[in-house]
Amino acid sequence: MRDYEKLGAFYLGRRYDLAANRVASDEPLLYDAKDLCTHAVIVGMTGSGKTGLAVSVLEEAAIDGIAVIAVELSGDVGNFLLN
């Protein structure tokens, strides 16, 4: 089993080098579920990947059985959940 497929490890993708415009490492970028014990905020400019990150985190939280209350004004995440 790969490390990012176990419970408690949120797979977010791979590190990316903006200056070189390429993936910086083949090592997966993981987030520990224990760090999500209170609140999280995702901010950024239009097109920066906020919704993609939010969807990834919400999917991983659902897999691990972690309850989520998401407040999001554009409706993108809510529309995703309807699918």
KOLVEXKE-118913 format. One record per residue: residue in one letter; residue number from 0; x, y, z of N, C-alpha, C in turn. Coordinates in nm, 4 decimals, padded with zeros to 6 digits. Atoms other than C-alpha are relative to their C-alpha. Example, Ala and Ser with C-alpha at 12.3 -4.5 7.8 and 13.67 -1.06 7.14 Angstrom:
<semi:A, fike:0, n.xx:00.0890, n.yy:-00.1190, n.zz:00.0000, ca.xx:01.2300, ca.yy:-00.4500, ca.zz:00.7800, c.xx:00.0900, c.yy:00.1200, c.zz:00.0000>
<semi:S, fike:1, n.xx:-00.0820, n.yy:-00.1190, n.zz:-00.0060, ca.xx:01.3670, ca.yy:-00.1060, ca.zz:00.7140, c.xx:-00.0770, c.yy:00.1090, c.zz:00.0730>
***
This chain:
<semi:M, fike:0, n.xx:00.0851, n.yy:-00.1184, n.zz:00.0000, ca.xx:00.0000, ca.yy:00.0000, ca.zz:00.0000, c.xx:00.0891, c.yy:00.1240, c.zz:00.0000>
<semi:R, fike:1, n.xx:-00.0755, n.yy:-00.1248, n.zz:00.0036, ca.xx:00.1323, ca.yy:00.3426, ca.zz:-00.0897, c.xx:-00.0362, c.yy:00.0845, c.zz:00.1214>
<semi:D, fike:2, n.xx:00.0198, n.yy:-00.0796, n.zz:-00.1212, ca.xx:00.1708, ca.yy:00.5899, ca.zz:00.2008, c.xx:-00.1221, c.yy:00.0897, c.zz:-00.0080>
<semi:Y, fike:3, n.xx:00.1100, n.yy:-00.0950, n.zz:00.0096, ca.xx:-00.0924, ca.yy:00.8267, ca.zz:00.0667, c.xx:-00.1357, c.yy:-00.0686, c.zz:-00.0155>
<semi:E, fike:4, n.xx:00.1271, n.yy:00.0705, n.zz:00.0090, ca.xx:-00.3591, ca.yy:00.5562, ca.zz:00.0405, c.xx:-00.0476, c.yy:-00.0512, c.zz:00.1361>
<semi:K, fike:5, n.xx:00.0449, n.yy:00.0428, n.zz:-00.1319, ca.xx:-00.3815, ca.yy:00.4964, ca.zz:00.4140, c.xx:-00.0814, c.yy:00.1116, c.zz:00.0653>
<semi:L, fike:6, n.xx:00.0815, n.yy:-00.0979, n.zz:-00.0697, ca.xx:-00.6257, ca.yy:00.6692, ca.zz:00.6464, c.xx:00.0876, c.yy:00.1008, c.zz:00.0727>
<semi:G, fike:7, n.xx:-00.0717, n.yy:-00.1044, n.zz:-00.0725, ca.xx:-00.5090, ca.yy:00.9984, ca.zz:00.7923, c.xx:00.1033, c.yy:00.0739, c.zz:-00.0814>
<semi:A, fike:8, n.xx:-00.0950, n.yy:-00.0687, n.zz:00.0868, ca.xx:-00.2826, ca.yy:01.0966, ca.zz:00.5024, c.xx:-00.0758, c.yy:00.0544, c.zz:-00.1200>
<semi:F, fike:9, n.xx:00.0717, n.yy:-00.0639, n.zz:00.1102, ca.xx:-00.4398, ca.yy:01.3455, ca.zz:00.2601, c.xx:00.0971, c.yy:00.0230, c.zz:-00.1153>
<semi:Y, fike:10, n.xx:-00.0823, n.yy:-00.0181, n.zz:00.1187, ca.xx:-00.2871, ca.yy:01.3231, ca.zz:-00.0874, c.xx:-00.0446, c.yy:00.1266, c.zz:-00.0716>
<semi:L, fike:11, n.xx:00.0324, n.yy:-00.1273, n.zz:00.0638, ca.xx:-00.2737, ca.yy:01.6740, ca.zz:-00.2372, c.xx:00.0634, c.yy:00.0160, c.zz:-00.1376>
<semi:G, fike:12, n.xx:-00.0644, n.yy:-00.0089, n.zz:00.1306, ca.xx:-00.0604, ca.yy:01.6086, ca.zz:-00.5446, c.xx:00.1505, c.yy:-00.0119, c.zz:00.0132>
<semi:R, fike:13, n.xx:-00.1473, n.yy:00.0012, n.zz:-00.0006, ca.xx:00.3087, ca.yy:01.6689, ca.zz:-00.6140, c.xx:00.0506, c.yy:00.1436, c.zz:00.0054>
<semi:R, fike:14, n.xx:-00.0598, n.yy:-00.1337, n.zz:-00.0059, ca.xx:00.5391, ca.yy:01.9637, ca.zz:-00.5498, c.xx:00.0275, c.yy:00.0487, c.zz:-00.1419>
<semi:Y, fike:15, n.xx:-00.0157, n.yy:-00.0579, n.zz:00.1330, ca.xx:00.5596, ca.yy:02.2005, ca.zz:-00.8462, c.xx:00.0928, c.yy:00.1196, c.zz:00.0086>
<semi:D, fike:16, n.xx:-00.0946, n.yy:-00.1105, n.zz:00.0061, ca.xx:00.8421, ca.yy:02.4400, ca.zz:-00.9346, c.xx:-00.0517, c.yy:00.1010, c.zz:-00.1025>
<semi:L, fike:17, n.xx:00.0562, n.yy:-00.1010, n.zz:00.0899, ca.xx:00.6817, ca.yy:02.7552, ca.zz:-01.0778, c.xx:00.1058, c.yy:00.0630, c.zz:-00.0899>
<semi:A, fike:18, n.xx:-00.1063, n.yy:-00.0649, n.zz:00.0789, ca.xx:01.0131, ca.yy:02.9044, ca.zz:-01.1914, c.xx:00.0406, c.yy:-00.0873, c.zz:-00.1189>
<semi:A, fike:19, n.xx:-00.0404, n.yy:00.0909, n.zz:00.1063, ca.xx:01.1045, ca.yy:02.5950, ca.zz:-01.3937, c.xx:-00.1186, c.yy:-00.0511, c.zz:-00.0806>
<semi:N, fike:20, n.xx:00.1230, n.yy:00.0422, n.zz:00.0661, ca.xx:00.7400, ca.yy:02.5291, ca.zz:-01.4936, c.xx:-00.0062, c.yy:-00.1514, c.zz:-00.0188>
<semi:R, fike:21, n.xx:00.0037, n.yy:00.1465, n.zz:00.0053, ca.xx:00.7611, ca.yy:02.1584, ca.zz:-01.4088, c.xx:-00.0197, c.yy:-00.0565, c.zz:00.1403>
<semi:V, fike:22, n.xx:00.0124, n.yy:00.0689, n.zz:-00.1287, ca.xx:00.6957, ca.yy:01.9055, ca.zz:-01.1333, c.xx:00.1382, c.yy:-00.0077, c.zz:00.0626>
<semi:A, fike:23, n.xx:-00.1301, n.yy:-00.0075, n.zz:-00.0660, ca.xx:00.9753, ca.yy:01.9473, ca.zz:-00.8787, c.xx:00.0447, c.yy:-00.1330, c.zz:00.0589>
<semi:S, fike:24, n.xx:-00.0352, n.yy:00.1253, n.zz:-00.0651, ca.xx:00.9605, ca.yy:01.6016, ca.zz:-00.7221, c.xx:-00.1076, c.yy:-00.1041, c.zz:-00.0290>
<semi:D, fike:25, n.xx:00.0964, n.yy:00.1083, n.zz:00.0168, ca.xx:00.7981, ca.yy:01.2636, ca.zz:-00.7779, c.xx:-00.0607, c.yy:-00.0423, c.zz:00.1335>
<semi:E, fike:26, n.xx:00.0510, n.yy:00.0337, n.zz:-00.1332, ca.xx:00.7398, ca.yy:01.2409, ca.zz:-00.4023, c.xx:-00.1374, c.yy:00.0656, c.zz:00.0204>
<semi:P, fike:27, n.xx:00.1335, n.yy:-00.0579, n.zz:-00.0187, ca.xx:00.3704, ca.yy:01.2881, ca.zz:-00.3145, c.xx:-00.0015, c.yy:00.1058, c.zz:00.1106>
<semi:L, fike:28, n.xx:00.0190, n.yy:-00.1035, n.zz:-00.1007, ca.xx:00.2643, ca.yy:01.5980, ca.zz:-00.1201, c.xx:-00.1167, c.yy:-00.0444, c.zz:00.0877>
<semi:L, fike:29, n.xx:00.1007, n.yy:00.0527, n.zz:-00.0921, ca.xx:00.0755, ca.yy:01.4686, ca.zz:00.1859, c.xx:-00.0280, c.yy:00.0991, c.zz:00.1114>
<semi:Y, fike:30, n.xx:00.0409, n.yy:-00.0840, n.zz:-00.1126, ca.xx:-00.1157, ca.yy:01.6497, ca.zz:00.4592, c.xx:-00.0538, c.yy:-00.0930, c.zz:00.1077>
<semi:D, fike:31, n.xx:00.0408, n.yy:00.0859, n.zz:-00.1100, ca.xx:-00.1646, ca.yy:01.4860, ca.zz:00.7987, c.xx:-00.1383, c.yy:00.0408, c.zz:00.0501>
<semi:A, fike:32, n.xx:00.1372, n.yy:-00.0284, n.zz:-00.0427, ca.xx:-00.5328, ca.yy:01.4606, ca.zz:00.8987, c.xx:-00.0056, c.yy:00.0540, c.zz:00.1423>
<semi:K, fike:33, n.xx:-00.0010, n.yy:-00.0508, n.zz:-00.1373, ca.xx:-00.4392, ca.yy:01.5331, ca.zz:01.2612, c.xx:00.0139, c.yy:00.1517, c.zz:00.0047>
<semi:D, fike:34, n.xx:-00.0160, n.yy:-00.1450, n.zz:00.0050, ca.xx:-00.3603, ca.yy:01.8907, ca.zz:01.1541, c.xx:-00.1315, c.yy:00.0720, c.zz:-00.0329>
<semi:L, fike:35, n.xx:00.1294, n.yy:-00.0588, n.zz:00.0334, ca.xx:-00.7271, ca.yy:01.9467, ca.zz:01.0610, c.xx:-00.0960, c.yy:-00.0075, c.zz:00.1187>
<semi:C, fike:36, n.xx:00.0837, n.yy:00.0170, n.zz:-00.1190, ca.xx:-00.8588, ca.yy:01.9568, ca.zz:01.4171, c.xx:-00.0897, c.yy:00.1203, c.zz:00.0280>
<semi:T, fike:37, n.xx:00.0845, n.yy:-00.1164, n.zz:-00.0282, ca.xx:-01.0121, ca.yy:02.3070, ca.zz:01.4099, c.xx:-00.0526, c.yy:00.0635, c.zz:-00.1281>
<semi:H, fike:38, n.xx:00.0482, n.yy:-00.0766, n.zz:00.1142, ca.xx:-01.0410, ca.yy:02.5404, ca.zz:01.1103, c.xx:00.1032, c.yy:00.0025, c.zz:-00.1119>
<semi:A, fike:39, n.xx:-00.0892, n.yy:-00.0176, n.zz:00.1143, ca.xx:-00.8974, ca.yy:02.5859, ca.zz:00.7640, c.xx:-00.0591, c.yy:00.1078, c.zz:-00.0902>
<semi:V, fike:40, n.xx:00.0412, n.yy:-00.1026, n.zz:00.0939, ca.xx:-00.9124, ca.yy:02.8747, ca.zz:00.5178, c.xx:00.0841, c.yy:-00.0159, c.zz:-00.1256>
<semi:I, fike:41, n.xx:-00.0717, n.yy:00.0059, n.zz:00.1273, ca.xx:-00.8207, ca.yy:02.8581, ca.zz:00.1501, c.xx:-00.0239, c.yy:00.1322, c.zz:-00.0713>
<semi:V, fike:42, n.xx:00.0118, n.yy:-00.1286, n.zz:00.0687, ca.xx:-00.7491, ca.yy:03.1935, ca.zz:-00.0144, c.xx:00.0968, c.yy:00.0035, c.zz:-00.1179>
<semi:G, fike:43, n.xx:-00.0879, n.yy:-00.0145, n.zz:00.1153, ca.xx:-00.5964, ca.yy:03.2919, ca.zz:-00.3463, c.xx:-00.0704, c.yy:00.0779, c.zz:-00.1098>
<semi:M, fike:44, n.xx:00.0541, n.yy:-00.0751, n.zz:00.1132, ca.xx:-00.6457, ca.yy:03.4773, ca.zz:-00.6714, c.xx:-00.0848, c.yy:-00.0905, c.zz:-00.0881>
<semi:T, fike:45, n.xx:00.0801, n.yy:00.0743, n.zz:00.0960, ca.xx:-00.8892, ca.yy:03.3715, ca.zz:-00.9416, c.xx:00.0902, c.yy:-00.0893, c.zz:-00.0845>
<semi:G, fike:46, n.xx:-00.0769, n.yy:00.0939, n.zz:00.0813, ca.xx:-00.7607, ca.yy:03.0629, ca.zz:-01.1196, c.xx:00.1205, c.yy:-00.0610, c.zz:00.0676>
<semi:S, fike:47, n.xx:-00.1189, n.yy:00.0503, n.zz:-00.0684, ca.xx:-00.5044, ca.yy:02.9754, ca.zz:-00.8526, c.xx:-00.0153, c.yy:-00.1428, c.zz:00.0515>
<semi:G, fike:48, n.xx:00.0183, n.yy:00.1393, n.zz:-00.0404, ca.xx:-00.6579, ca.yy:02.6352, ca.zz:-00.7703, c.xx:-00.0687, c.yy:-00.0190, c.zz:00.1335>
<semi:K, fike:49, n.xx:00.0675, n.yy:00.0094, n.zz:-00.1303, ca.xx:-00.8614, ca.yy:02.7096, ca.zz:-00.4560, c.xx:-00.1061, c.yy:-00.1098, c.zz:00.0002>
<semi:T, fike:50, n.xx:00.1082, n.yy:00.0988, n.zz:00.0047, ca.xx:-01.1597, ca.yy:02.4990, ca.zz:-00.5613, c.xx:00.0568, c.yy:-00.1410, c.zz:-00.0149>
<semi:G, fike:51, n.xx:-00.0634, n.yy:00.1314, n.zz:00.0161, ca.xx:-00.9389, ca.yy:02.2101, ca.zz:-00.6740, c.xx:00.0576, c.yy:-00.0509, c.zz:00.1307>
<semi:L, fike:52, n.xx:-00.0544, n.yy:00.0384, n.zz:-00.1298, ca.xx:-00.7602, ca.yy:02.2084, ca.zz:-00.3391, c.xx:-00.1124, c.yy:-00.0344, c.zz:00.0970>
<semi:A, fike:53, n.xx:00.1122, n.yy:00.0248, n.zz:-00.0910, ca.xx:-01.0897, ca.yy:02.2315, ca.zz:-00.1499, c.xx:-00.0659, c.yy:-00.1341, c.zz:-00.0299>
<semi:V, fike:54, n.xx:00.0613, n.yy:00.1263, n.zz:00.0382, ca.xx:-01.2389, ca.yy:01.9410, ca.zz:-00.3444, c.xx:00.0889, c.yy:-00.1172, c.zz:00.0418>
<semi:S, fike:55, n.xx:-00.0922, n.yy:00.1062, n.zz:-00.0404, ca.xx:-00.9276, ca.yy:01.7295, ca.zz:-00.2822, c.xx:-00.0048, c.yy:-00.0236, c.zz:00.1502>
<semi:V, fike:56, n.xx:00.0037, n.yy:00.0130, n.zz:-00.1452, ca.xx:-00.9333, ca.yy:01.8000, ca.zz:00.0905, c.xx:-00.1333, c.yy:-00.0585, c.zz:00.0454>
<semi:L, fike:57, n.xx:00.1313, n.yy:00.0527, n.zz:-00.0367, ca.xx:-01.3089, ca.yy:01.7335, ca.zz:00.1125, c.xx:-00.0131, c.yy:-00.1479, c.zz:-00.0348>
<semi:E, fike:58, n.xx:00.0032, n.yy:00.1415, n.zz:00.0379, ca.xx:-01.2727, ca.yy:01.4028, ca.zz:-00.0745, c.xx:00.0784, c.yy:-00.0847, c.zz:00.0992>
<semi:E, fike:59, n.xx:-00.0829, n.yy:00.0746, n.zz:-00.0933, ca.xx:-00.9921, ca.yy:01.2894, ca.zz:00.1525, c.xx:-00.0634, c.yy:-00.0050, c.zz:00.1390>
<semi:A, fike:60, n.xx:00.0683, n.yy:-00.0019, n.zz:-00.1298, ca.xx:-01.1861, ca.yy:01.3951, ca.zz:00.4633, c.xx:-00.1162, c.yy:-00.0989, c.zz:-00.0004>
<semi:A, fike:61, n.xx:00.1113, n.yy:00.0946, n.zz:00.0100, ca.xx:-01.4884, ca.yy:01.1958, ca.zz:00.3441, c.xx:00.0497, c.yy:-00.1437, c.zz:00.0064>
<semi:I, fike:62, n.xx:-00.0580, n.yy:00.1344, n.zz:-00.0025, ca.xx:-01.2712, ca.yy:00.8884, ca.zz:00.2858, c.xx:00.0374, c.yy:-00.0392, c.zz:00.1425>
<semi:D, fike:63, n.xx:-00.0439, n.yy:00.0275, n.zz:-00.1374, ca.xx:-01.1351, ca.yy:00.9175, ca.zz:00.6421, c.xx:-00.1118, c.yy:00.0144, c.zz:00.1029>
<semi:G, fike:64, n.xx:00.1124, n.yy:-00.0132, n.zz:-00.0918, ca.xx:-01.4803, ca.yy:00.9791, ca.zz:00.7927, c.xx:00.0064, c.yy:00.1240, c.zz:00.0873>
<semi:I, fike:65, n.xx:-00.0129, n.yy:-00.1253, n.zz:-00.0741, ca.xx:-01.3962, ca.yy:01.3336, ca.zz:00.9061, c.xx:-00.1147, c.yy:00.0923, c.zz:-00.0404>
<semi:A, fike:66, n.xx:00.1121, n.yy:-00.0900, n.zz:00.0273, ca.xx:-01.6963, ca.yy:01.5650, ca.zz:00.9379, c.xx:00.0511, c.yy:00.1354, c.zz:-00.0487>
<semi:V, fike:67, n.xx:-00.0405, n.yy:-00.1282, n.zz:00.0589, ca.xx:-01.6789, ca.yy:01.8887, ca.zz:00.7375, c.xx:-00.1205, c.yy:00.0928, c.zz:-00.0079>
<semi:I, fike:68, n.xx:00.0955, n.yy:-00.1066, n.zz:00.0280, ca.xx:-01.8751, ca.yy:02.2120, ca.zz:00.7393, c.xx:00.0739, c.yy:00.0974, c.zz:-00.0911>
<semi:A, fike:69, n.xx:-00.0676, n.yy:-00.0860, n.zz:00.0974, ca.xx:-01.7809, ca.yy:02.4084, ca.zz:00.4281, c.xx:-00.0864, c.yy:00.1224, c.zz:-00.0281>
<semi:V, fike:70, n.xx:00.0661, n.yy:-00.1261, n.zz:00.0332, ca.xx:-01.8741, ca.yy:02.7748, ca.zz:00.3824, c.xx:00.0732, c.yy:00.0561, c.zz:-00.1209>
<semi:E, fike:71, n.xx:-00.0634, n.yy:-00.0391, n.zz:00.1255, ca.xx:-01.8111, ca.yy:02.8836, ca.zz:00.0260, c.xx:-00.1046, c.yy:00.0735, c.zz:-00.0814>
<semi:L, fike:72, n.xx:00.1006, n.yy:-00.0893, n.zz:00.0567, ca.xx:-01.9851, ca.yy:03.1651, ca.zz:-00.1578, c.xx:-00.0336, c.yy:-00.0238, c.zz:-00.1468>
<semi:S, fike:73, n.xx:00.0254, n.yy:00.0119, n.zz:00.1449, ca.xx:-01.9532, ca.yy:03.0750, ca.zz:-00.5265, c.xx:-00.0885, c.yy:-00.1183, c.zz:-00.0361>
<semi:G, fike:74, n.xx:00.0840, n.yy:00.1168, n.zz:00.0278, ca.xx:-02.1367, ca.yy:02.7415, ca.zz:-00.5047, c.xx:00.0705, c.yy:-00.1121, c.zz:-00.0715>
<semi:D, fike:75, n.xx:-00.0730, n.yy:00.1034, n.zz:00.0722, ca.xx:-01.8647, ca.yy:02.5391, ca.zz:-00.6792, c.xx:00.0084, c.yy:-00.1306, c.zz:00.0778>
<semi:V, fike:76, n.xx:-00.0152, n.yy:00.1209, n.zz:-00.0817, ca.xx:-01.8102, ca.yy:02.2953, ca.zz:-00.3917, c.xx:-00.1354, c.yy:-00.0656, c.zz:00.0198>
<semi:G, fike:77, n.xx:00.1343, n.yy:00.0553, n.zz:-00.0138, ca.xx:-02.1835, ca.yy:02.2510, ca.zz:-00.3343, c.xx:-00.0456, c.yy:-00.0712, c.zz:-00.1257>
<semi:N, fike:78, n.xx:00.0344, n.yy:00.0642, n.zz:00.1271, ca.xx:-02.2340, ca.yy:02.1730, ca.zz:-00.7027, c.xx:00.0764, c.yy:-00.1302, c.zz:-00.0184>
<semi:F, fike:79, n.xx:-00.0798, n.yy:00.1227, n.zz:00.0078, ca.xx:-01.9538, ca.yy:01.9169, ca.zz:-00.6844, c.xx:-00.0636, c.yy:-00.1096, c.zz:00.0847>
<semi:L, fike:80, n.xx:00.0586, n.yy:00.0989, n.zz:-00.0900, ca.xx:-02.1211, ca.yy:01.7430, ca.zz:-00.3903, c.xx:-00.1307, c.yy:-00.0552, c.zz:-00.0552>
<semi:L, fike:81, n.xx:00.1241, n.yy:00.0491, n.zz:00.0593, ca.xx:-02.4482, ca.yy:01.7160, ca.zz:-00.5848, c.xx:00.0257, c.yy:-00.1089, c.zz:-00.1035>
<semi:N, fike:82, n.xx:-00.0343, n.yy:00.1035, n.zz:00.0995, ca.xx:-02.2696, ca.yy:01.5054, ca.zz:-00.8477, c.xx:00.0305, c.yy:-00.1278, c.zz:00.0712>
***
